[in-house]
Amino acid sequence: MSTLSIRIPDSLHKRVKVLASQDNISINQFIATALAEKLSALDTEKYLEERSKRGSREKYLNVLSKVKDREPLEFDR
């Protein structure tokens, strides 16, 4: 495991201290989890951008044309 020293504004430190305490976790664990969430979001965005480049509007419209044209069921409205 690595050690990283960072400087953050006092206001952020106070907020993270309260939130970590409410979740019964350490500030380090809270920050590590927040960092993991951010990295996951960035990785997902990158994946979706790359995946969209392989898409084909023609194939999309072809698949969509196979869907029956009817009103949605009541619970789907």
N, C-alpha and C positions, 0 to 999 in steps of 0.2 A: 504494500500500500504506500502511496506517496503522500507527502505532506506539502500543503500549499498555503502560504500566508497571503491573505488579501486584505485590502483596506476597503471598508464599506462605510457609508454614512451612518451616523448614530441612529438615525430614524429607521433605516433598514434593519440594523442590528436589533433594535428594540422589537420591531415587528416579528422578525424571524424567531427571536427568543420566546415571544408569547405564543406564536403558532406551534413551534416545536414542543413547547411545554404542554399545550393543549392536546397534542397528539402523543404525548408521553415518549418523545424521541429526543435525541440530542440535536443540537444545532448542526453539527457535522452531518448527521444522517439526513436532516431536513434539506440541507444544501446539496448533498450528494444526490438525493432523490430529485430535487428541482433541476439539477444539472442533467440528470439522466432523462427527465421528461423533455427538456429543451432539445437535447441531442436527438432524441427519438423523433420529435416533431420536425427537425431540420432534415433528418434522414428520410422521413416519410415524404416530405415535400420534394426532395431531390428524386426519390424513387418515382413519384407520380409524374414529375416533369419528364423524366426519361421514358417512362411507360407511355405517356401521352404521345410522344414522338413516333411510336410504333403503331399508333392507332390509325384507323382508316374511316373517314366519314362515310364512304361508300358502303363499307361492310356494316357499319352501325345502322345506316338507313335500311339496308337489306334485312337485317335482323329485326329492326323495328317494324318493318312492313308486314312481318309475320304475326304480329300481335293483333288479336281480334278487336275490332272497333265496337266496343260496348260500354255501357255505363258501369262505373265502379259499384261494388257491393256497398250496402248501406254503411257498414262499419269501416269502410275505406274512404268515406267522403270527408 
